[in-house]
Amino acid sequence: MNKNSDKFFSNLGLAMRAGKLVTGEDMVIESIRSGETKLVIVAEDASAGTFKKVNDKCIYYQVPIHQYGRRDQLGASIGKEARVVIGVNDAGFARMLLKQLDRTEVDGIDQTRQQ
């Protein structure tokens, strides 16, 4: 893990402690529909069906989506069991996390930005 990914996971945990995240496929989809979610993070090891379902909602509701980290990394960063889908419900945290994701991509880590 590099410095940028450490910082990303640390800030994801900060957002969780601030109460600005929702986790789990159904809760995130509900939050996307209600217009609360500003960014969706999906684990790289999510099933194709889960990714498609969440990605389709994000496209329809124009919410940025990224695949990043493994489910165990995402869960550990927020103090929970493994998590596959995380929604960020705060614009400030979403902007900060997007910047870190873009920086990680620039650093050569094989991550893709899906929209």
C-alpha positions as CSV (number, residue, x, y, z in Angstrom):
1,M,0.0,0.0,0.0
2,N,1.3,3.4,-0.8
3,K,1.0,6.7,1.0
4,N,-1.9,8.0,-1.0
5,S,-4.0,4.8,-0.5
6,D,-3.2,4.9,3.3
7,K,-4.5,8.5,3.3
8,F,-7.6,7.5,1.4
9,F,-8.5,4.7,3.8
10,S,-7.7,7.0,6.8
11,N,-10.0,9.7,5.4
12,L,-12.7,7.1,4.7
13,G,-12.6,6.2,8.4
14,L,-12.8,9.8,9.3
15,A,-15.9,10.2,7.2
16,M,-17.4,7.2,8.9
17,R,-16.8,8.6,12.4
18,A,-18.4,11.9,11.2
19,G,-21.5,9.9,10.2
20,K,-21.2,10.8,6.5
21,L,-21.1,7.3,5.1
22,V,-23.7,4.6,4.3
23,T,-22.6,1.0,3.7
24,G,-24.1,-2.0,2.1
25,E,-25.7,-2.3,-1.4
26,D,-29.3,-1.7,-0.4
27,M,-28.6,1.2,1.9
28,V,-26.4,2.9,-0.7
29,I,-28.9,2.4,-3.5
30,E,-31.6,3.9,-1.3
31,S,-29.3,6.8,-0.5
32,I,-28.5,7.4,-4.2
33,R,-32.2,7.4,-5.1
34,S,-32.9,10.0,-2.3
35,G,-30.2,12.3,-3.7
36,E,-28.0,12.1,-0.5
37,T,-25.0,10.2,-1.9
38,K,-22.3,12.3,-3.6
39,L,-19.8,9.5,-4.3
40,V,-19.9,5.7,-4.3
41,I,-16.9,3.4,-3.7
42,V,-17.2,-0.2,-4.8
43,A,-14.6,-2.8,-3.8
44,E,-12.5,-4.2,-6.7
45,D,-13.5,-7.7,-5.7
46,A,-17.2,-7.0,-5.8
47,S,-19.3,-9.4,-8.0
48,A,-20.1,-8.3,-11.5
49,G,-23.8,-8.2,-10.6
50,T,-23.3,-6.0,-7.6
51,F,-21.1,-3.6,-9.6
52,K,-23.6,-3.4,-12.5
53,K,-26.6,-2.8,-10.2
54,V,-24.8,0.0,-8.3
55,N,-23.2,1.4,-11.4
56,D,-26.5,1.6,-13.3
57,K,-28.0,3.6,-10.4
58,C,-25.0,5.9,-10.3
59,I,-25.3,6.6,-14.0
60,Y,-29.0,7.2,-13.8
61,Y,-28.7,9.6,-10.8
62,Q,-25.4,11.1,-12.0
63,V,-23.3,10.0,-9.0
64,P,-19.6,9.4,-9.4
65,I,-18.5,5.9,-8.8
66,H,-15.0,4.4,-8.3
67,Q,-13.8,0.9,-7.8
68,Y,-11.0,0.9,-5.2
69,G,-9.6,-1.4,-2.6
70,R,-10.7,-4.9,-1.5
71,R,-13.8,-5.5,0.6
72,D,-11.6,-6.3,3.6
73,Q,-9.6,-3.0,3.2
74,L,-12.8,-0.9,2.9
75,G,-14.4,-2.6,5.9
76,A,-11.3,-2.3,8.1
77,S,-10.9,1.4,7.2
78,I,-14.3,2.2,8.6
79,G,-14.2,-0.2,11.6
80,K,-16.6,-2.7,10.2
81,E,-16.6,-6.2,8.7
82,A,-15.8,-6.4,5.0
83,R,-17.8,-3.9,2.9
84,V,-18.4,-4.0,-0.8
85,V,-20.3,-0.8,-1.4
86,I,-19.8,2.5,0.5
87,G,-21.7,5.8,-0.2
88,V,-20.3,9.2,0.8
89,N,-23.1,11.6,1.8
90,D,-21.1,14.7,2.3
91,A,-19.9,16.9,-0.6
92,G,-16.7,17.9,1.2
93,F,-15.6,14.4,2.0
94,A,-16.6,13.3,-1.5
95,R,-14.3,16.0,-3.1
96,M,-11.4,15.1,-0.8
97,L,-11.7,11.4,-1.5
98,L,-12.1,12.0,-5.3
99,K,-8.9,14.0,-5.2
100,Q,-7.0,11.2,-3.5
101,L,-8.4,8.6,-5.9
102,D,-7.3,10.8,-8.9
103,R,-3.9,11.2,-7.3
104,T,-3.6,7.4,-6.8
105,E,-4.5,6.9,-10.4
106,V,-1.8,9.3,-11.5
107,D,0.8,7.5,-9.3
108,G,0.3,4.4,-11.6
109,I,-1.9,2.2,-9.4
110,D,-4.3,0.3,-11.7
111,Q,-7.5,2.0,-10.8
112,T,-10.3,3.1,-13.1
113,R,-12.7,5.9,-12.7
114,Q,-16.2,4.8,-13.8
115,Q,-19.0,7.2,-14.6
